[in-house]
Protein backbone atom coordinates (compact mmCIF):
# COMPACT_ATOMS: atom_id res chain seq x y z
CA UNK A 1 0.00 0.00 0.00
CA UNK A 2 2.84 2.38 0.79
CA UNK A 3 4.17 1.92 -2.75
CA UNK A 4 0.84 2.85 -4.33
CA UNK A 5 0.50 5.95 -2.15
CA UNK A 6 3.98 7.04 -3.13
CA UNK A 7 3.28 6.40 -6.83
CA UNK A 8 0.05 8.41 -6.69
CA UNK A 9 1.73 11.35 -4.97
CA UNK A 10 4.59 11.31 -7.48
CA UNK A 11 2.16 11.21 -10.44
CA UNK A 12 0.16 14.12 -9.02
CA UNK A 13 3.35 16.13 -8.52
CA UNK A 14 4.36 15.57 -12.14
CA UNK A 15 0.95 16.66 -13.38
CA UNK A 16 1.09 19.79 -11.24
CA UNK A 17 4.38 20.68 -12.88
CA UNK A 18 3.08 20.17 -16.43
CA UNK A 19 -0.63 21.00 -16.62
CA UNK A 20 -0.93 24.45 -14.91
CA UNK A 21 1.60 26.14 -17.25
CA UNK A 22 -0.34 24.81 -20.24
CA UNK A 23 -3.62 26.19 -18.89
CA UNK A 24 -2.01 29.56 -18.14
CA UNK A 25 -0.63 29.74 -21.66
CA UNK A 26 -4.11 28.88 -22.95
CA UNK A 27 -5.63 31.83 -21.08
CA UNK A 28 -3.12 34.48 -22.12
CA UNK A 29 -0.75 33.88 -24.98
CA UNK A 30 2.41 36.01 -24.86
CA UNK A 31 2.69 38.90 -27.32
CA UNK A 32 5.68 37.93 -29.45
CA UNK A 33 5.59 41.13 -31.47
CA UNK A 34 5.95 43.28 -28.36
CA UNK A 35 8.97 41.20 -27.32
CA UNK A 36 10.53 41.66 -30.76
CA UNK A 37 9.99 45.41 -30.62
CA UNK A 38 11.73 45.54 -27.24
CA UNK A 39 14.72 43.73 -28.75
CA UNK A 40 14.85 46.24 -31.63
CA UNK A 41 14.82 49.12 -29.15
CA UNK A 42 17.83 47.62 -27.40
CA UNK A 43 19.55 47.31 -30.77
CA UNK A 44 18.97 51.03 -31.45
CA UNK A 45 20.51 51.92 -28.09
CA UNK A 46 23.49 49.67 -28.77
CA UNK A 47 23.88 51.27 -32.20
CA UNK A 48 24.13 54.73 -30.64
CA UNK A 49 26.74 53.47 -28.18
CA UNK A 50 28.82 51.98 -31.00
CA UNK A 51 28.69 55.28 -32.90
CA UNK A 52 29.71 57.19 -29.76
CA UNK A 53 32.72 54.89 -29.29
CA UNK A 54 33.73 55.35 -32.93
CA UNK A 55 33.20 51.71 -33.88
CA UNK A 56 30.99 52.72 -36.84
CA UNK A 57 30.63 55.94 -38.82
CA UNK A 58 27.49 58.06 -39.27
CA UNK A 59 26.58 56.55 -42.62
CA UNK A 60 26.77 53.03 -41.27
CA UNK A 61 24.74 54.01 -38.22
CA UNK A 62 21.98 55.61 -40.29
CA UNK A 63 21.74 52.62 -42.60
CA UNK A 64 21.49 50.24 -39.64
CA UNK A 65 18.85 52.45 -37.96
CA UNK A 66 16.77 52.42 -41.12
CA UNK A 67 16.85 48.64 -41.28
CA UNK A 68 15.89 48.29 -37.59
CA UNK A 69 13.03 50.80 -38.05
CA UNK A 70 11.76 48.78 -41.02
CA UNK A 71 11.66 45.63 -38.88
CA UNK A 72 9.85 47.44 -36.07
CA UNK A 73 7.18 48.62 -38.53
CA UNK A 74 6.78 45.08 -39.81
CA UNK A 75 6.14 43.77 -36.28
CA UNK A 76 3.64 46.55 -35.64
CA UNK A 77 1.73 45.68 -38.82
CA UNK A 78 1.78 41.98 -37.89
CA UNK A 79 0.45 42.73 -34.41
CA UNK A 80 -2.37 44.85 -35.81
CA UNK A 81 -3.43 42.16 -38.26
CA UNK A 82 -3.78 39.55 -35.53
CA UNK A 83 -6.93 41.11 -34.13
CA UNK A 84 -7.80 39.66 -30.73
CA UNK A 85 -4.47 38.64 -29.14
CA UNK A 86 -6.13 37.14 -26.08
CA UNK A 87 -7.88 34.32 -27.91
CA UNK A 88 -7.58 30.99 -26.12
CA UNK A 89 -5.50 28.38 -28.00
CA UNK A 90 -7.74 25.32 -28.00
CA UNK A 91 -4.79 22.96 -28.53
CA UNK A 92 -3.16 23.91 -25.21
CA UNK A 93 -6.27 22.97 -23.23
CA UNK A 94 -6.70 19.73 -25.13
CA UNK A 95 -3.05 18.83 -24.48
CA UNK A 96 -3.43 19.57 -20.75
CA UNK A 97 -6.50 17.31 -20.51
CA UNK A 98 -4.78 14.53 -22.44
CA UNK A 99 -1.71 14.66 -20.21
CA UNK A 100 -3.85 14.56 -17.08
CA UNK A 101 -5.46 11.34 -18.36
CA UNK A 102 -2.63 9.64 -20.23
CA UNK A 103 0.16 9.98 -17.66
CA UNK A 104 -1.44 8.05 -14.77
CA UNK A 105 -3.17 5.53 -17.06
CA UNK A 106 0.02 4.96 -19.07
CA UNK A 107 2.12 4.55 -15.93
CA UNK A 108 -0.32 1.94 -14.58
CA UNK A 109 -0.31 0.10 -17.91
CA UNK A 110 3.49 -0.04 -18.09
CA UNK A 111 3.86 -1.12 -14.47
CA UNK A 112 1.15 -3.75 -14.88
CA UNK A 113 3.07 -5.19 -17.84
CA UNK A 114 6.69 -5.18 -16.62
CA UNK A 115 6.36 -4.53 -12.87
CA UNK A 116 6.22 -7.04 -10.06
CA UNK A 117 3.76 -5.74 -7.47
CA UNK A 118 3.73 -9.17 -5.79
CA UNK A 119 7.52 -9.16 -5.22
CA UNK A 120 8.39 -8.67 -1.53
CA UNK A 121 10.79 -5.91 -0.50
CA UNK A 122 14.45 -6.87 -0.30
CA UNK A 123 16.13 -5.50 2.84
CA UNK A 124 19.43 -3.71 2.30
CA UNK A 125 21.25 -6.04 4.64
CA UNK A 126 20.39 -9.06 2.49
CA UNK A 127 21.63 -7.53 -0.76
CA UNK A 128 25.11 -8.18 -2.18
CA UNK A 129 26.01 -4.55 -2.81
CA UNK A 130 29.61 -5.36 -3.60
CA UNK A 131 28.58 -7.71 -6.41
CA UNK A 132 25.96 -5.25 -7.69
CA UNK A 133 28.76 -2.71 -8.11
CA UNK A 134 30.82 -5.19 -10.10
CA UNK A 135 32.85 -6.43 -7.13
CA UNK A 136 33.74 -10.05 -6.33
CA UNK A 137 30.98 -12.46 -5.21
CA UNK A 138 30.24 -12.98 -1.55
CA UNK A 139 31.84 -16.41 -1.67
CA UNK A 140 35.16 -14.88 -2.73
CA UNK A 141 35.00 -12.23 -0.01
CA UNK A 142 34.13 -14.90 2.55
CA UNK A 143 37.11 -16.99 1.45
CA UNK A 144 39.39 -13.96 1.74
CA UNK A 145 38.08 -13.19 5.22
CA UNK A 146 38.74 -16.79 6.22
CA UNK A 147 42.26 -16.58 4.76
CA UNK A 148 42.96 -13.36 6.67
CA UNK A 149 41.79 -15.01 9.89
CA UNK A 150 44.13 -17.95 9.26
CA UNK A 151 47.03 -15.58 8.56
CA UNK A 152 46.32 -13.74 11.80
CA UNK A 153 46.77 -17.06 13.63
CA UNK A 154 49.70 -18.19 11.47
CA UNK A 155 51.57 -15.12 10.11
CA UNK A 156 54.40 -17.32 8.79
CA UNK A 157 52.25 -18.86 6.04
CA UNK A 158 54.14 -17.68 2.95
CA UNK A 159 51.70 -19.24 0.46
CA UNK A 160 48.75 -17.64 2.23
CA UNK A 161 50.23 -14.14 1.98
CA UNK A 162 50.97 -14.69 -1.72
CA UNK A 163 47.41 -15.83 -2.44
CA UNK A 164 45.97 -12.87 -0.52
CA UNK A 165 48.25 -10.40 -2.28
CA UNK A 166 47.44 -11.75 -5.74
CA UNK A 167 43.72 -11.66 -4.96
CA UNK A 168 43.98 -8.00 -3.98
CA UNK A 169 45.91 -7.28 -7.20
CA UNK A 170 43.06 -8.72 -9.28
CA UNK A 171 40.62 -6.55 -7.33
CA UNK A 172 42.78 -3.45 -8.05
CA UNK A 173 43.28 -2.95 -4.32
CA UNK A 174 46.97 -2.32 -4.80
CA UNK A 175 47.68 -0.81 -1.39
CA UNK A 176 46.20 -3.90 0.36
CA UNK A 177 48.07 -6.14 -2.09
CA UNK A 178 51.35 -4.40 -1.24
CA UNK A 179 50.74 -4.95 2.49
CA UNK A 180 50.12 -8.66 1.93
CA UNK A 181 53.13 -9.10 -0.34
CA UNK A 182 55.30 -7.22 2.13
CA UNK A 183 54.72 -10.07 4.58
CA UNK A 184 55.61 -12.58 1.86
CA UNK A 185 58.86 -10.78 1.07
CA UNK A 186 59.79 -10.72 4.76
CA UNK A 187 59.34 -14.50 4.89
CA UNK A 188 61.38 -15.21 1.71
CA UNK A 189 63.68 -12.40 0.58
CA UNK A 190 65.55 -14.69 -1.82
CA UNK A 191 62.59 -15.35 -4.15
CA UNK A 192 63.06 -12.97 -7.09
CA UNK A 193 59.52 -13.56 -8.37
CA UNK A 194 58.00 -12.43 -5.06
CA UNK A 195 60.33 -9.41 -4.96
CA UNK A 196 59.43 -8.45 -8.52
CA UNK A 197 55.69 -8.80 -7.91
CA UNK A 198 56.02 -6.76 -4.72
CA UNK A 199 57.89 -4.02 -6.59
CA UNK A 200 55.26 -3.91 -9.36
CA UNK A 201 52.45 -3.68 -6.84
CA UNK A 202 54.14 -0.83 -5.00
CA UNK A 203 54.49 1.09 -8.27
CA UNK A 204 50.79 0.49 -9.06
CA UNK A 205 49.80 1.64 -5.58
CA UNK A 206 51.81 4.86 -6.11
CA UNK A 207 50.22 5.75 -9.48
CA UNK A 208 53.29 4.86 -11.53
CA UNK A 209 55.90 6.42 -9.23
CA UNK A 210 58.67 4.06 -8.07
CA UNK A 211 59.02 4.45 -4.28
CA UNK A 212 62.22 3.65 -2.41
CA UNK A 213 60.81 0.36 -1.13
CA UNK A 214 60.16 -0.75 -4.72
CA UNK A 215 63.70 0.25 -5.72
CA UNK A 216 65.00 -2.00 -2.95
CA UNK A 217 62.86 -4.87 -4.23
CA UNK A 218 64.05 -4.46 -7.82
CA UNK A 219 67.67 -4.18 -6.67
CA UNK A 220 67.22 -7.50 -4.87
CA UNK A 221 65.96 -9.04 -8.11
CA UNK A 222 68.87 -7.65 -10.12
CA UNK A 223 71.36 -8.94 -7.58
CA UNK A 224 70.27 -12.49 -8.46
CA UNK A 225 68.96 -11.98 -12.02
CA UNK A 226 70.94 -9.11 -13.61
CA UNK A 227 69.13 -9.56 -16.94
CA UNK A 228 65.57 -9.47 -15.53
CA UNK A 229 63.81 -7.01 -17.90
CA UNK A 230 61.08 -5.96 -15.47
CA UNK A 231 63.51 -5.03 -12.72
CA UNK A 232 65.85 -3.28 -15.17
CA UNK A 233 62.99 -1.23 -16.61
CA UNK A 234 61.73 -0.02 -13.24
CA UNK A 235 65.20 0.60 -11.86
CA UNK A 236 65.78 2.94 -14.80
CA UNK A 237 62.34 4.52 -14.33
CA UNK A 238 63.19 5.24 -10.69
CA UNK A 239 66.31 7.12 -11.79
CA UNK A 240 64.34 9.08 -14.40
CA UNK A 241 61.74 10.12 -11.84
CA UNK A 242 64.54 11.14 -9.45
CA UNK A 243 65.94 13.53 -12.08
CA UNK A 244 68.82 11.35 -13.30
CA UNK A 245 67.84 11.34 -16.97
CA UNK A 246 71.28 10.28 -18.13
CA UNK A 247 71.38 7.31 -15.75
CA UNK A 248 67.92 6.26 -16.86
CA UNK A 249 68.86 6.63 -20.53
CA UNK A 250 71.97 4.48 -20.09
CA UNK A 251 69.97 1.70 -18.41
CA UNK A 252 67.11 1.73 -20.89
CA UNK A 253 69.60 1.72 -23.76
CA UNK A 254 71.35 -1.30 -22.28
CA UNK A 255 68.01 -3.06 -21.84
CA UNK A 256 67.10 -2.32 -25.46
CA UNK A 257 70.43 -3.70 -26.69
CA UNK A 258 69.89 -6.93 -24.71
CA UNK A 259 66.27 -7.48 -25.77
CA UNK A 260 65.00 -9.47 -28.77
CA UNK A 261 63.24 -7.30 -31.33
CA UNK A 262 59.96 -9.16 -30.79
CA UNK A 263 60.00 -8.78 -27.00
CA UNK A 264 56.75 -7.15 -25.83
CA UNK A 265 58.57 -4.53 -23.74
CA UNK A 266 60.66 -3.17 -26.63
CA UNK A 267 58.13 -0.49 -27.72
CA UNK A 268 57.78 0.69 -24.12
CA UNK A 269 61.54 0.94 -23.66
CA UNK A 270 61.95 2.73 -27.01
CA UNK A 271 59.44 5.39 -25.98
CA UNK A 272 61.15 5.86 -22.61
CA UNK A 273 64.50 6.29 -24.37
CA UNK A 274 62.96 8.95 -26.57
CA UNK A 275 61.53 10.80 -23.57
CA UNK A 276 64.86 10.72 -21.76
CA UNK A 277 66.71 11.85 -24.90
CA UNK A 278 64.37 14.81 -25.37
CA UNK A 279 64.88 15.77 -21.73
CA UNK A 280 68.64 15.74 -22.35
CA UNK A 281 68.38 17.64 -25.67
CA UNK A 282 69.74 14.62 -27.53
CA UNK A 283 68.65 13.13 -30.83
CA UNK A 284 66.60 10.00 -29.95
CA UNK A 285 67.55 8.28 -33.20
CA UNK A 286 71.26 8.49 -32.33
CA UNK A 287 70.97 7.20 -28.76
CA UNK A 288 68.48 4.36 -29.36
CA UNK A 289 70.35 1.08 -29.93
CA UNK A 290 69.02 -1.66 -32.16
CA UNK A 291 67.56 -4.69 -30.33
CA UNK A 292 68.72 -8.25 -30.90
CA UNK A 293 67.25 -10.33 -33.73
CA UNK A 294 63.85 -11.86 -32.98
CA UNK A 295 63.89 -15.11 -31.07
CA UNK A 296 63.35 -18.23 -33.17
CA UNK A 297 60.62 -20.36 -31.63
CA UNK A 298 61.10 -24.00 -32.56
CA UNK A 299 58.09 -26.24 -33.16
CA UNK A 300 59.46 -29.00 -30.95
CA UNK A 301 62.27 -28.92 -28.45
CA UNK A 302 63.64 -31.41 -25.93
CA UNK A 303 62.54 -31.25 -22.34
CA UNK A 304 64.58 -28.69 -20.46
CA UNK A 305 65.93 -29.11 -16.97
CA UNK A 306 63.73 -27.75 -14.24
CA UNK A 307 65.90 -24.69 -13.68
CA UNK A 308 65.81 -23.76 -17.36
CA UNK A 309 62.05 -24.34 -17.56
CA UNK A 310 61.48 -22.15 -14.52
CA UNK A 311 63.63 -19.39 -15.98
CA UNK A 312 61.68 -19.50 -19.24
CA UNK A 313 58.38 -19.44 -17.38
CA UNK A 314 59.51 -16.48 -15.30
CA UNK A 315 60.64 -14.61 -18.40
CA UNK A 316 57.31 -15.22 -20.13
CA UNK A 317 55.30 -14.15 -17.10
CA UNK A 318 57.43 -11.03 -16.71
CA UNK A 319 56.92 -10.09 -20.36
CA UNK A 320 53.18 -10.74 -20.24
CA UNK A 321 52.78 -8.92 -16.95
CA UNK A 322 54.74 -5.85 -18.05
CA UNK A 323 52.07 -4.41 -20.31
CA UNK A 324 49.22 -5.47 -18.03
CA UNK A 325 50.92 -3.86 -15.03
CA UNK A 326 51.47 -0.55 -16.80
CA UNK A 327 47.92 -0.47 -18.13
CA UNK A 328 46.57 -1.16 -14.65
CA UNK A 329 48.52 1.78 -13.26
CA UNK A 330 47.29 4.04 -16.04
CA UNK A 331 43.68 2.95 -15.51
CA UNK A 332 43.93 3.70 -11.79
CA UNK A 333 45.41 7.12 -12.47
CA UNK A 334 42.76 7.93 -15.08
CA UNK A 335 39.99 6.95 -12.67
CA UNK A 336 41.48 9.15 -9.96
CA UNK A 337 41.67 12.10 -12.35
CA UNK A 338 38.05 11.60 -13.38
CA UNK A 339 37.15 12.02 -9.72
CA UNK A 340 39.53 14.97 -9.21
CA UNK A 341 40.24 16.65 -12.58
CA UNK A 342 41.99 19.60 -10.91
CA UNK A 343 45.25 17.64 -10.43
CA UNK A 344 47.47 19.19 -13.10
CA UNK A 345 50.50 17.07 -12.24
CA UNK A 346 48.29 14.00 -12.43
CA UNK A 347 47.25 14.88 -16.00
CA UNK A 348 50.92 15.33 -16.93
CA UNK A 349 51.73 11.94 -15.45
CA UNK A 350 48.83 10.37 -17.35
CA UNK A 351 50.04 11.95 -20.59
CA UNK A 352 53.52 10.47 -20.06
CA UNK A 353 52.00 7.08 -19.24
CA UNK A 354 49.91 7.01 -22.40
CA UNK A 355 53.03 7.97 -24.32
CA UNK A 356 54.81 4.97 -22.80
CA UNK A 357 51.93 2.73 -23.87
CA UNK A 358 52.11 4.01 -27.43
CA UNK A 359 48.70 5.72 -27.34
CA UNK A 360 49.53 9.24 -28.60
CA UNK A 361 45.91 10.35 -29.02
CA UNK A 362 45.13 9.66 -25.36
CA UNK A 363 48.43 11.26 -24.34
CA UNK A 364 47.50 14.40 -26.26
CA UNK A 365 44.07 14.55 -24.63
CA UNK A 366 45.59 14.21 -21.15
CA UNK A 367 48.14 16.91 -21.91
CA UNK A 368 45.31 19.12 -23.20
CA UNK A 369 43.49 18.67 -19.87
CA UNK A 370 46.61 19.82 -18.02
CA UNK A 371 47.01 22.77 -20.38
CA UNK A 372 43.42 23.88 -19.84
CA UNK A 373 43.96 23.98 -16.09
CA UNK A 374 47.45 25.53 -15.94
CA UNK A 375 48.27 27.35 -19.21
CA UNK A 376 50.75 29.57 -17.38
CA UNK A 377 53.10 26.69 -16.50
CA UNK A 378 56.04 26.13 -18.82
CA UNK A 379 56.29 22.41 -18.08
CA UNK A 380 52.63 21.97 -19.00
CA UNK A 381 53.12 23.69 -22.36
CA UNK A 382 56.24 21.57 -23.01
CA UNK A 383 54.32 18.39 -22.21
CA UNK A 384 51.55 19.45 -24.57
CA UNK A 385 54.04 20.19 -27.37
CA UNK A 386 55.69 16.79 -26.88
CA UNK A 387 52.28 15.10 -27.00
CA UNK A 388 51.49 16.88 -30.26
CA UNK A 389 54.83 15.73 -31.71
CA UNK A 390 54.10 12.13 -30.69
CA UNK A 391 50.98 12.17 -32.85
CA UNK A 392 52.97 13.12 -35.95
CA UNK A 393 53.96 10.30 -38.33
CA UNK A 394 57.64 9.48 -38.34
CA UNK A 395 59.45 10.77 -41.39
CA UNK A 396 63.08 10.38 -42.39
CA UNK A 397 62.98 13.83 -44.02
CA UNK A 398 63.24 16.62 -41.41
CA UNK A 399 60.15 18.81 -41.41
CA UNK A 400 59.13 21.91 -39.43
CA UNK A 401 57.17 21.30 -36.27
CA UNK A 402 53.36 21.65 -36.43
CA UNK A 403 51.99 25.06 -35.48
CA UNK A 404 50.10 23.58 -32.54
CA UNK A 405 53.40 22.47 -31.00
CA UNK A 406 55.35 25.66 -31.74
CA UNK A 407 52.60 27.85 -30.25
CA UNK A 408 52.78 25.84 -27.03
CA UNK A 409 56.57 26.11 -27.02
CA UNK A 410 56.39 29.89 -27.43
CA UNK A 411 54.03 30.11 -24.47
CA UNK A 412 56.47 27.99 -22.46
CA UNK A 413 59.33 30.30 -23.43
CA UNK A 414 57.25 33.32 -22.47
CA UNK A 415 56.62 31.83 -19.03
CA UNK A 416 60.22 30.64 -18.64
CA UNK A 417 62.65 32.43 -21.01
CA UNK A 418 65.51 30.02 -20.22
CA UNK A 419 63.51 26.81 -20.69
CA UNK A 420 65.87 24.33 -22.32
CA UNK A 421 63.24 22.19 -24.05
CA UNK A 422 61.52 25.20 -25.60
CA UNK A 423 64.80 26.74 -26.78
CA UNK A 424 65.97 23.47 -28.32
CA UNK A 425 62.74 22.61 -30.12
CA UNK A 426 62.03 26.15 -31.34
CA UNK A 427 65.59 26.34 -32.64
CA UNK A 428 65.09 23.02 -34.40
CA UNK A 429 61.86 24.26 -35.96
CA UNK A 430 63.51 27.50 -37.10
CA UNK A 431 66.43 25.60 -38.64
CA UNK A 432 64.13 23.21 -40.55
CA UNK A 433 62.08 26.19 -41.76
CA UNK A 434 65.17 27.98 -43.08
CA UNK A 435 65.18 30.71 -40.39
CA UNK A 436 68.83 30.29 -39.49
CA UNK A 437 69.19 33.53 -37.54
CA UNK A 438 66.27 32.60 -35.31
CA UNK A 439 67.67 29.11 -34.77
CA UNK A 440 71.06 30.56 -33.86
CA UNK A 441 69.42 32.95 -31.38
CA UNK A 442 67.55 30.15 -29.60
CA UNK A 443 70.51 27.79 -29.49
CA UNK A 444 72.83 30.61 -28.46
CA UNK A 445 70.71 31.14 -25.33
CA UNK A 446 70.64 27.40 -24.77
CA UNK A 447 74.37 26.72 -25.10
CA UNK A 448 75.09 29.43 -22.54
CA UNK A 449 73.45 27.20 -19.91
CA UNK A 450 75.99 24.38 -20.36
CA UNK A 451 79.67 23.94 -19.62
CA UNK A 452 82.12 23.15 -22.43
CA UNK A 453 82.65 19.72 -20.88
CA UNK A 454 78.96 18.84 -21.14
CA UNK A 455 77.89 16.59 -24.07
CA UNK A 456 74.99 18.99 -24.72
CA UNK A 457 77.47 21.80 -25.26
CA UNK A 458 79.29 19.77 -27.89
CA UNK A 459 76.04 18.94 -29.69
CA UNK A 460 74.87 22.56 -29.73
CA UNK A 461 78.28 23.83 -30.76
CA UNK A 462 78.21 21.54 -33.78
CA UNK A 463 74.72 22.75 -34.71
CA UNK A 464 75.70 26.42 -34.39
CA UNK A 465 78.85 25.92 -36.45
CA UNK A 466 76.76 24.20 -39.14
CA UNK A 467 74.40 27.19 -39.22
CA UNK A 468 77.33 29.61 -39.67
CA UNK A 469 78.75 27.56 -42.54
CA UNK A 470 75.38 27.35 -44.25
CA UNK A 471 74.55 23.81 -43.11
N, C-alpha and C positions, 0 to 999 in steps of 0.2 A: 504493500500500500504506500509506503514511503516513496518508493520509486515513482509511482504514478503521480503522486502529489508534486514531486519535484519536476517531473516531465511537464505537467500542466502549467506550473508556475513559469518554467522556462519558455514554454510556447507562448504564453500570454505576454511575457516580457519582450519576446521577439516581435510579436504583433504590435505592441505598443511603440516599438521603435520604428516600425515600417508604415503602419496605416495612418496615424495622425498627420505626418508630413504630407501624405498624398491627399488627404481630405483638405488640409489647409491650402495646398496648391490648387485644389479644385475650386475653392471659394474665392481666391484672389490670385490670379496669375500675375507674375512680375512683369513690369513694363520694360521690355528689352530696349526699346527705342530711347527711353529716358536714360538708361544706363549707358548706351552708346554715345548719347549727346554729352554726358558727363565726361566720358573718356576723351571726346574731341575737345572739350574745354581744357582739360589738362594738357592736351597736346599743344593748344594755342599758347598756354602759359609757358610750357617748356620751350616753344619756338622763340618766344620773346627773350627768355633767359639765354638761349644759345646766341641770339643776335647781340645781346648785351655783352656777352663774353667774347664776341668776335669770331665765333665758330662758323657762322654763315654771314653772307653779305645781305644787303637790303633786298636785292632782286630775288635771291633765293628765298628769303623770308616771306616776301609778298606772294611768290608763287606757291609756297607751301601753305600759307594762310588761305589762299583762294581754293586750294584743293580740299582743305579741312572744312571750309565753309560750305563747299558743294556737298560734302558728305553729311554735314549737319542738316542741310535743307532736305536731303533725300530721306533722312530718318524722320524729319518732321512730317513730310508728305506721307510716309508709310504709316506713321502713327495716326494721322488724320483719317486715312482710308480704312483703318481697322474698325471704326465705329465704336461699339460698346466693348471696352477693354476688360470689363469685369465679368464677361460671360463665363459660365462654369464649364470647364472641359469635362464632358461626359466620360471620357476614357479614364480619367484619373479616379473617379468614383467607382467605376466598374472594376478597375484594377485593385482598388482597396478592398472591395467586397470579395473579389476572387481570392485575394491573398488571405483574408480572414477565414475563408472556408477551406482553401486548398492546403495551407500549411499544416494545421492540426490533423486533417484527414490524411494527407500524404504521409506525415510522420507516423501515424498509427498504422498505415498500410505497409510502410517499409519495415517498421519494427515487427509487425505481425508476420512478415515474410522471413526476415533474416534474424530476428531477435530470439532470445531464449528467456521468456518471462518465468518459466518454471525452474530455471537454473538457480540453485541456492548461492548465496553470497560466499565468496572465498576470503577468509580472514587473511590479513597481511602476514601474520606469523606463519601461515601454512604455505605461503608462496615462495618459490625459489627465485628470489630477485636477482641473485648473481647470475643464474642461467638465463633469465629473461634479458639481462643486459649483455649477453654474449659471453659470460664467464664460464668457468668449468662446471660440470654437473656437481650435485651435492655429494655423490659417491666419491668423486675425486677429492673434494674438499675434506670429506670425512677421513679418507685415507691419509691425506696430508696431516690432518690434526692428530691422527693416531701415530704417524711417523714422528711428528714433533714430540709427542708424549714419550715415545720410546727413546728418542735422542736425549730428552731431559733426564731419563733414568740411566742411559748409557751413552755419555757424550763422546766415547772413543769409537763409535761405530762409523768408520770411514765410509763404507758403502752407503749408509743411511744419509750422511751429509751430502754425498754426491747426488743421490737420487733427489733429495729435497732441493738442492741447488739447481739441478737441471729442470725440475718441475717449475720452479719459480722463473727460470729463464724463458720457458715456453709460455708462461703467463705474462711475460713482459714486466715482471716485478723484479727489476734488475738489482735494486738495493737489497731486497731480501735474499736474492740469489747470491749476491756477493757476501752477505753475512754467513750463509750456509757454506759456501765454498771456502771461506776463510777458515772455518773449522776443519775442513778437509785438508787444506794446505798445511795447517798446523800439525795434523796427524801424519802426513806423508809429504815432506818437502822435496823429496827426490823424484817425485812423479812429474815429468815435464808436461804431460797432458793436463793434469790437474792445475798446474801452475799457469799454463797457457789459457785454459778455460777461465780461471780466476781473473787473469789479467784482462781478457776480453770483456768479462762481465763488469769489471770495474770501469772500463772505458765506456761501456753502454750506460752504466748508472751515472756517469759524469757527462753525458751528452756529447761524447766524442773526444773529450779532453782526457789525456793520459795522466792520471795522478801518480804520485811518487810510489804508492804501494803497488800500482800496476807495473811501473818501471822495474821495481825489485823483482816482481814475478817474472817478467820477460827476461831480465838479466839471468835469473836462475835457469830459465829454459836455455838461453844461449850458452850458458856455462857447460851444459851437457850436450846440447844440439846446436852447434854454431851456425848451421845452415838452415835452421827452422825459419821458413819464410814469414810466418805470422809474427813471431817474436821480433824478427829483424825489421819488419814493416813498422810495428808499433814503437820499437826502440827509436827508430828514425823519426817517427811522428812526434814522440815526446821531445826530442831535441828541437824539432821545428817549432813546436808550440812554446818552447822555452826561449826562443829567439836565436837559436844556433842554426841558421839556415844552411850554412856551409857544411856543418856536421851532418845535418839531415840529408843534404844533397849527396854527400859522399856515400852515406849508407844506402840510400835508395838506388844510387847508381851501381853500387856493388851488388845489391840484390837483383837489379835488372840484368846485370852481366852474368849472374849465376842461374838465372831462371830460363826454363825452356820457353820458346816463343808462344806455345799454346797453353801455357800456365794461366789459370783464370785470374791471377792477381797482377799479371803484366800490365793491362790497361790502367789499373788503379795506380800502380807504381809509376807508370809513364806520366800520368797526370800530376802526381805529386812532385816528380822531378821538374816538370814544367813550372809548377807554382813556385818551387824553391828557386829555380833559375831566374824567373821574373823578379822575385824578391831580391836577388843578388845582381840584377841588371846584366844577366848573362844570356847568351843565345841558347834556348833549350835544345835546338837541333845539335849543337856542338857538344853539349854536356850529357846527352842521353845515349848511353851505350846500347849496342845491339844485343838482344837476348840470344841464348843458345838456340840451336836448331830444335824444331819440335821433336818431342819424344816419339819414338816408334813403338806402337803398341802391338805386340805380337798376338796372333790368334790363339796360340797354345804355348804354354811355357811350363817347365818342370816345377814341381812343388818347391817352394822356397823354405829355407829354415824359418823357424818361428820368429827369430829376431828380425829377419829381413821382411817377413810378412807383416809383422807389427809396424815396422818403420814405414812400409808402403801404405798400410791402413791409416797411420797417423798423418802421413803426408796428404792422402786423399781427403781425410776429414778436415784437415787444416785448410786445404784449398777450397773445399765446398763451403766451409763455415765462414771463410773470409768475407765473401760477398754478402752472405746472409747477416753476418754480424754488423757490417757497415750499414746495410739497409735498415736493420732494426734500430740502430742508433739514430739514423736520419728520421725514421718514422716517429720515434719518441720526441725528437727535437721539433719536428713539424707540428705534432699534436700540442706540444707545450706552447708553441708560438701562436697556434690558433686560439688557445685560451688566453694568452697574453701577447697580443701583437705589438705592444709598445717596446719590446726588447730588441733594440737595434743591433746589439752585438750578437744576439741569437740569430737574427736574419742573416748577418754576415757569415756566421758559422754554418748556417744551413746552405747558403750559397756555395761556400767552399766544399761542403759535403757533397752536394749535388754535382759539383765539378769533378770531384774524385770518382763519383759513380758514373761519370760520362753522360750526364743528363743536362746538357747546356741550357735547354729551354727552362727547366725548373730552376737552375742556378740563376738565370737571368731574372726570373720572376721574384726569387727571394732577394736578390740584390736590389731589385726595383722597390720592394717593400721597405728595405733599409733606407734607400735613398729618399723615399717619400717621407720618412719619419725624421731623418737627420741630414737634410741636403747641405748643411753647413760644414759637415765633417769631411775632411780630405780623404780619410781612409775609406769612407763609405763611397765616395765618388770613384776612387781607384778600384774598389771591388766591383762597382757597377761597370766600369770600363773594361775590366778583365772579363766579366761575365759576357759582355757584348762581344768581345774578341773571341771567346770560346765558341760562340754560335756561328762564327764565320767559317766557311769551308777552307780547308788547308790547301795552299797553293804554293808551288815551288817558285813562282814569279813574285817578287816583292810588290806589294800594292799598298797604297795609302790606307790608313785606318778609317773605318766608317765614321761618319759625322757624329753619330750617337755616342761613340766612344771618346772622340776628341773633345766634344762639348763637356763631357763629364770630367775629362782630364784637365781642361781649362778651369773648371770650377774648383777642382782639387788644388790646382796651382794658385788660384786666387785666395783660397783659404789657407794654404801653406806654401808660400813662394819657394821654399827650398825642398819641396817634396821630391824625393829621388825618382820614384816610379813615374810621376807625371812628367818630370823633366826628360827622363829617358824616352818614354813613349811618344811624347810630343816632338822631341827631336827626331825620333825615328820616322814619324809621320811626315815631318817637314822635309827630311832627306828624300823619302820616297816620292814626295810630291814635287821635288825639284827646288824647294825653298832652302837653299844651302845656308844662307845667312841666318835664317831662323833656327835651323838645326844647330849651327855652330853656337848660337847664343844660348840655346837650352843646354847643350852638352858642355859649354864653357862653365855655366853655373854648376853643373853636376860634377865636373871633374875637380872643381875647387873643394869639394867635400871629401875627397879621398887623398891619401898619401901616395907618393910615387911608388912605394913598395906594394901597394894594394893591387890585386889582379884587375879590379874594376878600373883603376887609373890607366893601366896598360891598354885595356880594351877601348876606353874612351879616347885615349891619346891616338890610337891607331885610326879611330873613326874621324877624329878632328883633322889629322894629317891627310886622310883620304879626301876630306872635303876641300882642304886648301889646294890639293893637287888636281882637283876636278873629278875625284872619284865618287 
